[in-house]
Amino acid sequence: MHITFVKKILATGEPCRKCREVETRLDKSGHMDRIDRILIADEREPESPGAVLARELSVDRAPFFVVENEGVQTVYTVYFKFLKEVLEVDVSSADAAGEILRDNPELDFI
């Protein structure tokens, strides 16, 4: 298995908030060592490696993970889904639902 973590740098030169949060969580949990490659999608450089990969995979949000396993690539844009399905970390439903709602403000609880 090969894992690529793609994080974004905003046009201001600052890392995106969500990317910082995810990277911090990976560091604190000790999972950063499971990441094989980190790419940057820099809004100031359309040909930055992360931006090129995002276009190739039709991904429009950051951060995201690309997991290649036995020649099959799977893209994860939801951090907690990545944790659960790839890193096999027990994730609470509330954490996963909260992330989905934060990432999709058009959604709401029923």
BELBELBEL-V546467 format. One record per residue. N is the residue number from 1. SS is DSSP state (a for helix, b for strand, c for the rest). Layout:
N/SS + N/SS
This chain:
1/c + 2/b + 3/b + 4/b + 5/b + 6/b + 7/b + 8/b + 9/b + 10/c + 11/c + 12/c + 13/c + 14/c + 15/b + 16/c + 17/a + 18/a + 19/a + 20/a + 21/a + 22/a + 23/a + 24/a + 25/a + 26/a + 27/a + 28/a + 29/a + 30/c + 31/c + 32/a + 33/a + 34/a + 35/c + 36/c + 37/b + 38/b + 39/b + 40/b + 41/b + 42/b + 43/c + 44/c + 45/c + 46/c + 47/c + 48/c + 49/a + 50/a + 51/a + 52/a + 53/a + 54/a + 55/a + 56/a + 57/a + 58/c + 59/c + 60/c + 61/c + 62/c + 63/c + 64/b + 65/b + 66/b + 67/b + 68/b + 69/b + 70/c + 71/c + 72/b + 73/b + 74/b + 75/b + 76/b + 77/c + 78/c + 79/a + 80/a + 81/a + 82/a + 83/a + 84/a + 85/a + 86/c + 87/c + 88/c + 89/c + 90/c + 91/c + 92/c + 93/a + 94/a + 95/a + 96/a + 97/a + 98/a + 99/a + 100/a + 101/a + 102/a + 103/a + 104/c + 105/c + 106/c + 107/c + 108/c + 109/c + 110/c
